[in-house]
């Protein structure tokens, strides 16, 4: 697996919003995102950090059910 790109929390949120996620709340430095699908919905939490560690970014993508390739295309 290739290295994940270094992105900020805001950049990750913008990419996820292009996939149909929307902000549904914020608790301090953590933004809640949600995407409604026909039969279910996906939620994820993105910390507002200057640079997200790759392990955190992978966890966000796993919660959002988004592939790394798809995410990288949206950056």
N, C-alpha and C positions, 0 to 999 in steps of 0.2 A: 504494500500500500504506500502510495506517495505521501509526502509530508503535507499536512493541512496548511492552508495559507494562514498567515497571521492577520487577524481582523479584529476590529473593535466591536464592542457590543452594539453600538449604533449601526455599524456596517452590516452586522449579522441580522439585526432587526429589519433593515431596509431590504435585504435579500429575501427574508422570509415574508415580508409584506408583498413582494412581487409574486410570491407563490399563493397569495390569498389569505395569509394570516393577518389578523388585526389586533391592535392593542386593546386588551380588556381590563387592564389594571396595572398599577405599579405600587410596589411596597419598597420604599427606600430606593436602593440602587438596583432593584430587580423588576423587570418588565414582564408582565404576563401577556402571552400571545395566544390566540385561538384561531383555528380554521375550521369552519363548519363544512362537513361533507354530507352527502345524501343520507347515509345511514349512521354516521357517527361524527365526532369532532376530535380534533387533535389540539392539544395544549402543550405549550412549552414555556419555560422561564429563561430569560436572557439577562445576565448581569451587565450593568453599564460600566464596563471596564475599558481602559484604553487599549488593551491587548488581551484577548481571550486565550488562555492556554489551550493547546490542541485537545487535551482530554475533556475540557469543559465544552468546547465546540462540538466534539463528537457526541457528548451526552445530549446537547441541545438538538442535534440532527436526529439522534435516535428517538428522542421524545416527539419530535415533529414528523417523524417517518419520512425524512428527506435524505436522498443519497448524497454523498460527497461530490460526485460529478455534477449533479443537478445544482447543488449549492454554489459550487465554484463558477458555473456558467452565469449565475445571477449576480456575482460580485462586480 
